[in-house]
Amino acid sequence: ALKQSEQKITADINARQLRMSKAVFKPYLWSLLGISAAGLIVIAGLFIAIWSV
């Protein structure tokens, strides 16, 4: 019985860590997408500025 409860506790901890990492990872992923999108816009803007001169 002790072994089973230990396994359950570790499973709970793993599930909680997974949820935590997902909660942290999602905003991180969105900010990364935002940064790369902003970077692309800046590069495109520079490109257009250079070509229009």
Beta strands, then each sheet from edge to edge (+ up, - down):
end
